Amino acid sequence: MRLLITGGAGFIGSNFVRHILTEYPAYHVLNLDKLTYAGNLENLAGLENHARHEFIHGDICDPALVERTLSRGVDAIVHFAAESHVDRSILDPTAFVTANVAGTLNLLDGSRKHRVGRFVQISTDEVYGSLGPSGAFTETTPLQPNSPYAASKAGADLLVRSFFHTHGTPALVTRCSNNYGPYQFPEKLIPLLVCNAMTGMSVPIYGDGLYVRDWIHVRDHCGAVDRVLQHGRPGEVYNVGARQEMPNIEIARRILRAFELPDSKMQYVKDRPGHDRRYAIDPSKIERELGWQPKVSFDEGLSETIDWYRSNTAWVEHVRSGAYLTYYDRMYSQRQQTLSEL
C-alpha cells in the first residue's frame, strides 16, 4: 500500500508514521507536512533515509502540491494535518478555518479525482461540546463545538460526510479523546507540566483545575486508527477513547509526585474563555465492530511519558528554544540538493 499521511511530523502523526513502518513492511509512506510551529522533523529522527518513508514539505491547502502528490498513486489517505490548539484558535480563528476546513476540502477533492481507496479523517471529541457530570459521547451525539478549533474540525467532518454521500468517496471519521505520549508539543497539558516539573518550575492550572478529560496513550490511538484504516466501514464515525477520565488537578498532582515536588508548585491561572467542563468518550462501537481495545493504563502511560521526556532533554530544549525549526534545513535541504545533482 502507498499511504499518504498528512501532518506526519506532528505529535500523533509522527507516532502513526512509526507505527505503520513497524507493523507493515510492504507499506510505503508519503508524509506531507507544512512544518508549522507544531510540525517537528526531530519527531522523525532516524527516518531520513528510510527506504519506505518519503517526507514532502508542503501545505494541504496547495492544490498543485496535492495534485502532484496524488498523481503518483496513493491507495489511502490518513489525514492528521490540522491546527489544533484551542487557545491559539481563540486568538486567530482564520488560520484554523483555512487549514482544517479548506485543507480538508482540498484533500477530499483530490481523493475523489484520483479515486483514492480510503480516506480517514482524524477528528476530535471536542466537536461534541461539553458534557455534564455523567454520560459519554457516542457517534450519534449532536455536534456542538464551543471553540473555533472545535468548530473548524466539525466543519471538516461534515465535508467528509458530504463527500461520502454525494460522491461515494470511501471516507471515514475517527474522533478521539485527549492523547498523551512521546513527541507531544509542550504547549499541551501533560508535556507542559512534565517539562516544567523537570526544571523545578511551577505548573499552571486553568481555573479550579476540575476540568475532566478522557486520556488515551498515543500508542493506543495509533492502533485504533490502523484498525479503522484496515477494517472500518466507509461513511461511518468511530469514537476512540480509553475510559480513563481524570481532572487536570489530579494529573498535576501525579506529575508533581513523580518529581518529588509539593502541591504548592501548582499555580492557578486565568481560565480559558468558553472552557468545556468535561469530555468523555464511549468507544463501544469500535470495540464491538472492529475488535479494538486500549492496552495502556493511565498510570503505565504517564510513567512511560515522564521517562521519555526525562530521557529526551535535547528534544525538549530544541522545542523550547526554537532550534527544532532549523532541522529541515540541516537534514533535508542538503539531502534534496544532493539528490537533484544525481
Number of C-alpha atoms within 10 A of each C-alpha: 13 16 21 24 24 26 29 32 30 28 22 25 27 28 22 24 24 17 15 19 17 10 10 10 10 11 15 19 24 22 22 25 25 21 18 14 13 21 21 29 23 21 22 19 12 8 17 14 10 11 9 14 19 16 18 16 15 16 20 26 19 13 15 12 16 20 17 11 16 21 12 9 15 21 16 22 25 25 23 25 26 28 22 19 15 21 16 14 20 16 10 13 18 14 17 25 22 17 22 28 22 19 22 26 20 18 22 23 16 20 25 17 13 16 16 20 14 21 26 25 24 22 25 21 28 27 23 23 21 19 15 11 11 8 11 16 21 20 19 8 11 11 17 14 20 18 21 23 29 26 24 27 30 23 21 25 24 15 17 24 22 15 19 20 13 9 10 13 24 23 29 24 28 24 25 25 27 23 21 24 23 22 25 25 21 17 14 14 19 22 22 16 24 25 21 17 22 18 9 13 15 17 23 19 20 17 14 13 18 15 17 20 22 22 23 26 26 23 20 19 25 20 18 25 24 19 15 23 20 11 12 22 16 19 19 15 24 27 23 29 29 25 19 15 19 18 16 18 20 13 16 23 18 16 23 24 13 15 14 10 18 10 16 10 17 20 13 15 13 10 12 12 11 10 16 18 15 21 26 30 25 20 24 18 16 21 16 10 13 17 12 20 18 18 14 15 15 18 10 11 20 21 15 15 21 22 13 14 20 14 11 13 13 12 17 20 13 16 18 14 10 11 11 21 19 13 15 16 10 11 14 16 12 12 14 10 10 10 9 8 6 5
